[in-house]
C-alpha cells in the first residue's frame, strides 16, 4: 500500500472513532428554561411598525421570535 492510502485510512479510522465517542456522550435536548430580561427603558409602544424605539424592537424579538 502507498503512504497516501495508509494516511487516508488512518484519518478515516480516526474520524470514525471520534464520531463514535461523540455519539456515546451525546445528551438529549434539555427542557426549555425561562429567560428573564431586564430592559433598559420603559416599554411605551408595543407596535414595532409604529415606532423606531430600540426597546420596542427588543421586546418584539424577545416575545415573538422563536
Legacy VTK file of the C-alpha trace (Angstrom):
# vtk DataFile Version 3.0
C-alpha trace
ASCII
DATASET POLYDATA
POINTS 66 float
0.000 0.000 0.000
1.157 3.537 -0.646
1.713 6.039 2.143
-1.154 8.255 0.981
-3.629 5.359 1.202
-2.392 4.454 4.671
-2.788 8.094 5.815
-6.243 8.228 4.286
-7.283 5.002 6.035
-5.835 6.204 9.350
-7.662 9.510 9.014
-10.912 7.740 8.240
-10.470 5.444 11.251
-9.743 8.440 13.472
-12.832 10.233 12.199
-14.996 7.168 12.805
-13.675 6.699 16.333
-14.166 10.370 17.244
-17.715 10.225 15.883
-18.407 7.124 17.973
-17.125 8.834 21.119
-19.185 11.959 20.390
-22.336 9.902 19.919
-21.666 7.939 23.102
-21.543 11.125 25.188
-24.375 12.944 23.415
-27.031 14.353 25.724
-30.698 14.637 24.825
-32.116 18.131 24.410
-32.839 19.757 27.747
-36.148 21.296 28.710
-36.757 24.929 27.861
-35.814 27.449 30.511
-37.329 30.789 31.394
-35.350 33.737 30.090
-35.587 36.756 32.372
-34.962 40.103 30.722
-34.222 43.448 32.376
-34.974 46.136 29.779
-33.047 49.395 29.706
-36.170 51.597 29.419
-39.924 51.549 29.911
-41.934 49.965 27.111
-44.427 52.611 25.969
-45.401 51.461 22.465
-45.970 47.788 21.626
-46.252 48.218 17.868
-42.847 47.903 16.251
-44.115 49.266 12.932
-45.372 52.465 14.530
-42.171 53.429 16.320
-38.440 53.062 15.827
-37.633 52.858 19.542
-34.982 50.255 20.291
-36.824 48.996 23.367
-39.879 48.159 21.226
-37.731 46.234 18.757
-36.047 44.322 21.582
-39.471 43.490 23.028
-40.686 42.205 19.655
-37.615 39.994 19.253
-37.800 38.554 22.766
-41.540 37.864 22.682
-42.349 36.964 19.090
-39.124 35.384 17.857
-38.714 31.671 18.456
LINES 1 67
66 0 1 2 3 4 5 6 7 8 9 10 11 12 13 14 15 16 17 18 19 20 21 22 23 24 25 26 27 28 29 30 31 32 33 34 35 36 37 38 39 40 41 42 43 44 45 46 47 48 49 50 51 52 53 54 55 56 57 58 59 60 61 62 63 64 65
